Each structure stands twice: as C-alpha cells, then as structure tokens.
C-alpha cells in the first residue's frame, strides 16, 4: 500500500444505512436532518463549521435531499461532509461521506462512484 492510498483510507469516511420507520418517511428524514444540523453546530468535535448548504437532486439511487458543510478537525485540517437522504417506501437511505477538502477531483469521483453501485432491495 502506498502513502497516497493510506491517506485516503484514514481521512475519508463513507457511512451508509437504511433506516426503517413506521411513521411518515418524510417527517423522519426532516427530524434526522435537524438532529444532524444541531450536532454540527453545537458538538465540540467539529471546529469552525461553515454554513450548512441544502440541495436536492436525483442520481442512481433516486431523489435525495443533501446537506453539506465544511469543518476543521485534526490540527486545523479542513474537511467536507456530505449527508444525503433518499426517500424509499417505508424507509430512507442515509449516506454520509467525509473527505479532506484537499482531496483530488479523481479521488472524489472515485468515492461518488461507490454510491452508484449500491442497490437497496426489500427482503420480500
């Protein structure tokens, strides 16, 4: 493993989870988004959080709502955090990607390609 690969593995995080809810999926997503914003602004683990930007769009997984912001951590290193929420029938898909701001564009594209390969299926 070369140094560049090691850096990517230790400083880039990818979290994906499907959250089942018996309640209204849209309300559950909004509640989770508000929690995320609260922790981003008030939790001591993030330093100098930028303005949290909202966006919406569609990709291989479907329609999503996305929250993005920059923060400092680990000796003032800047990171980008993208959290996407995909609305499914009785659940939502939550995807969080964190990577250094200095990460090259090809490496950022490599990370986003992973998301395109994921398929969410019901157990039925």
C-alpha positions in Angstrom: 0.0 0.0 0.0 1.5 3.4 -1.0 1.2 6.5 1.2 -1.5 8.1 -1.0 -3.8 5.1 -0.6 -3.2 5.1 3.2 -4.1 8.8 3.4 -7.3 8.2 1.6 -8.3 5.3 3.8 -7.6 7.1 7.1 -9.1 10.5 6.2 -12.1 9.6 4.1 -15.2 8.1 5.7 -18.3 6.6 4.0 -21.3 5.7 6.1 -24.5 4.1 4.5 -27.6 2.9 6.4 -31.2 2.1 5.5 -33.5 3.4 8.3 -36.9 1.7 8.6 -39.7 3.8 10.0 -43.3 3.0 10.7 -44.1 6.8 10.7 -44.1 9.2 7.8 -40.8 8.8 5.9 -40.6 12.5 5.0 -41.1 13.5 8.7 -38.5 11.0 9.8 -36.0 12.5 7.3 -36.7 16.1 8.4 -36.2 15.1 12.1 -32.9 13.4 11.3 -31.7 16.4 9.3 -32.5 18.7 12.2 -30.5 16.5 14.6 -27.6 16.5 12.2 -27.6 20.3 11.9 -27.8 20.6 15.7 -24.8 18.3 16.3 -22.8 20.0 13.6 -23.3 23.4 15.1 -23.2 22.5 18.9 -21.0 19.4 19.2 -17.4 20.1 20.3 -15.9 17.6 17.9 -16.3 20.0 14.9 -14.5 23.3 14.8 -15.4 26.3 12.6 -18.4 24.8 10.8 -19.3 26.6 7.6 -22.8 27.4 6.7 -24.8 24.2 6.1 -26.0 24.1 2.5 -29.1 22.3 1.3 -29.6 20.9 -2.1 -31.9 18.4 -3.9 -31.4 16.2 -6.9 -31.6 12.8 -8.4 -29.0 10.1 -9.1 -28.7 6.4 -9.5 -30.4 5.8 -6.1 -33.3 8.1 -6.7 -34.3 11.5 -5.4 -32.4 12.9 -2.5 -32.0 15.8 -0.1 -28.4 16.7 0.6 -26.8 18.7 3.4 -23.2 19.8 3.0 -20.7 21.8 5.1 -17.0 22.3 5.8 -15.4 21.9 9.2 -11.9 21.7 10.8 -10.6 18.9 12.8 -7.2 17.2 13.5 -4.8 20.1 13.7 -6.9 22.5 11.7 -7.3 20.3 8.6 -10.4 21.2 6.6 -12.9 18.5 5.6 -16.1 18.4 3.6 -19.1 16.5 5.0 -22.0 15.5 2.7 -25.1 13.8 4.1 -27.7 12.6 1.6 -31.2 11.3 2.4 -33.0 9.1 -0.1 -36.8 8.6 0.4 -37.9 5.0 -0.1 -41.3 3.4 0.6 -41.2 2.6 4.4 -37.6 3.6 5.0 -34.9 6.1 4.0 -31.4 5.6 2.8 -28.9 7.7 4.7 -25.5 8.3 3.2 -22.6 10.3 4.8 -19.3 11.0 3.0 -16.5 12.9 4.8 -13.3 13.7 2.9 -10.4 16.3 3.1 -11.0 19.5 1.2 -7.6 18.9 -0.5 -8.7 15.5 -1.9 -8.1 15.5 -5.7 -11.1 15.5 -8.1 -10.4 12.0 -9.4 -10.4 10.6 -5.8 -13.7 12.5 -5.1 -15.2 11.0 -8.2 -14.0 7.5 -7.1 -15.9 7.9 -3.8 -19.1 9.0 -5.5 -18.9 6.1 -7.9 -19.3 3.7 -4.9 -22.7 5.2 -4.2 -23.8 4.5 -7.8 -23.2 0.7 -7.3 -25.4 0.3 -4.2 -28.9 -1.1 -4.7 -31.5 -1.2 -1.9 -33.9 -4.1 -2.0 -36.8 -5.2 0.2 -36.5 -8.6 1.9 -39.7 -9.8 0.3 
